[in-house]
Amino acid sequence: MSLYLGKIHYWLYNKILWFEGLEDEIINLAKEEGIDVDKKFEILIKNFGEKLPNKPL
């Protein structure tokens, strides 16, 4: 992998982790508002898989 492409991979991975953090905040807010998100979350996991672990690339 070239030096240039390596930087792009790190940038993209960090962007994915950042957006997953936003998703967590939205889910927590929906739960606070009394919205049942557990069933919808299970469907998402079934269709798209588990979230990435929050660890460095």
LINJO-V643228 format. One record per residue. N is the residue number from 0. BURIAL is I if it has 24 or more other ideal C-beta (glycine too) atoms within 12 Angstrom, else O. Layout:
n:N burial:BURIAL
n:N burial:BURIAL
This chain:
n:0 burial:O
n:1 burial:O
n:2 burial:O
n:3 burial:O
n:4 burial:O
n:5 burial:O
n:6 burial:O
n:7 burial:O
n:8 burial:O
n:9 burial:O
n:10 burial:O
n:11 burial:O
n:12 burial:O
n:13 burial:O
n:14 burial:O
n:15 burial:O
n:16 burial:O
n:17 burial:O
n:18 burial:O
n:19 burial:O
n:20 burial:O
n:21 burial:O
n:22 burial:O
n:23 burial:O
n:24 burial:O
n:25 burial:O
n:26 burial:O
n:27 burial:O
n:28 burial:O
n:29 burial:O
n:30 burial:O
n:31 burial:O
n:32 burial:O
n:33 burial:O
n:34 burial:O
n:35 burial:O
n:36 burial:O
n:37 burial:O
n:38 burial:O
n:39 burial:O
n:40 burial:O
n:41 burial:O
n:42 burial:O
n:43 burial:O
n:44 burial:O
n:45 burial:O
n:46 burial:O
n:47 burial:O
n:48 burial:O
n:49 burial:O
n:50 burial:O
n:51 burial:O
n:52 burial:O
n:53 burial:O
n:54 burial:O
n:55 burial:O
n:56 burial:O
